[in-house]
Amino acid sequence: MIVEGGLKTLEKKRGGIIWNGLLALQRNIMFYFSLIIAVSITIGAMLRYVFKTNLYGMEEIISIFAFWLYFVGGAYGAFEDSHIKADVVSSFVTNQKLQSTLIAFSTGVTAFFCFVGIYLAWGMLSFSFLRGTQTPVWRIPLWVPQGSVFLGFILMAFYFSIHFKDHFKKAKEIYMGRI
């Protein structure tokens, strides 16, 4: 549920090059990386079963694109507020004040845990930089896929913080009797 005045409205109102560019970049990553993964798996299957050969290390390449797809997709889901959530309580609670409070609270908790995710992802990313860890076959630095985790949590924290602000504002207006 996106509150009126939420991110969708912000997307239309802002129209700024950074805001729209960030969303366009996320959409392009999701589209092209999905395409790359599908084509790569198809090529791998054809090589294995039709040509009886194998491209050693193809899984490494696919997993890097999958990491980026997963975390950018998660961030985009946070933007749209279409992510998977266990929103059972709001289905059973009919009191609008309590329902809006629970939604604001759960969004705040989600934003908080995204900030925890940023902290943990930074630890993982900095460890990879310091140790120079690499994939076994192609020797791709592990910070390449791990960067998606860090960036994904930054974007999710940003979007959930905006949702929290919107939900908190709506709950406040309901309590003040404006809605």
CORRAJO-V158571 format. One record per pair of residues at least 4 apart in sequence whose C-alpha atoms are under 8 Angstrom apart, sorted by the first residue. I is the first residue (numbers start at 0). J is the second residue. Records with the same first field share a line. If there is no record, write none. Layout:
I = J  J
This chain:
0 = 80  81
1 = 5  6  7  79  80  162
2 = 165  166  169
3 = 8
4 = 8  9  165
5 = 9  161  162  165
6 = 10  78  79  158  161  162
7 = 11  79
8 = 12
9 = 13
10 = 14  18  19
13 = 18
14 = 18  19
15 = 19  20
16 = 20
17 = 21
18 = 22
19 = 23
20 = 24
21 = 25
22 = 26  75
23 = 27
24 = 28
25 = 29  71  72  75
26 = 30  75
27 = 31  32
28 = 32  67  68  71
29 = 33  68  71  72
30 = 34
31 = 35
32 = 36  64  65  67  68
33 = 37  65  68
34 = 38
35 = 39  64
36 = 40  61  64  65
37 = 41
38 = 42
39 = 43  57  61
40 = 44  61
41 = 45
42 = 46
43 = 47  53  54  57
44 = 48  49
45 = 49  50
46 = 50  51  52  53  54
47 = 51  52  53
48 = 52
55 = 136
56 = 60  136  137
57 = 61
58 = 62
59 = 63  134  136  137
60 = 64
61 = 65
62 = 66  144
63 = 67  143  144
64 = 68  144
65 = 69
66 = 70  144  145  147  148
67 = 71  144  147  148
68 = 72
69 = 73
70 = 74  147  148  150  151  152
71 = 75  147  150  151
72 = 76
73 = 77  82  151  155
74 = 78  151  152  154  155  158
75 = 79  155
76 = 80  81  82
77 = 81  82  155  158  159
78 = 155  158  159
80 = 162
86 = 90
87 = 91
88 = 92  98  101
89 = 93  98  101  102
92 = 97  98
93 = 97  98
94 = 98
95 = 99  173
96 = 100  170  173  174
97 = 101
98 = 102
99 = 103  166  167  169  170  173
100 = 104  167  170
101 = 105
102 = 106  166
103 = 107  163  166  167  170
104 = 108  163
105 = 109
106 = 110  159  160  162  163  166
107 = 111  159  160  163
108 = 112
109 = 113  159
110 = 114  155  156  157  159  160  163
111 = 115  156
112 = 116
113 = 117  152  153  155  156
114 = 118  152  153  156
115 = 119
116 = 120  149  152
117 = 121  149  152  153
118 = 122
119 = 123
120 = 124  145  148  149  152
121 = 125  149
122 = 126
123 = 127  145
124 = 128  142  145  146  149
125 = 129
126 = 130
127 = 131  132  140  141  142
128 = 132  142
131 = 140  141
132 = 140  141  142
133 = 138  139  140  141
134 = 138  139  140  141
139 = 143
141 = 145
142 = 146
143 = 147
144 = 148
145 = 149
146 = 150
147 = 151
148 = 152
149 = 153
150 = 154
151 = 155
152 = 156
153 = 157
154 = 158
155 = 159
156 = 160
157 = 161
158 = 162
159 = 163
160 = 164
161 = 165
162 = 166
163 = 167
164 = 168
165 = 169
166 = 170
167 = 171
168 = 172
169 = 173
170 = 174
171 = 175
172 = 176  177  178
173 = 177  178
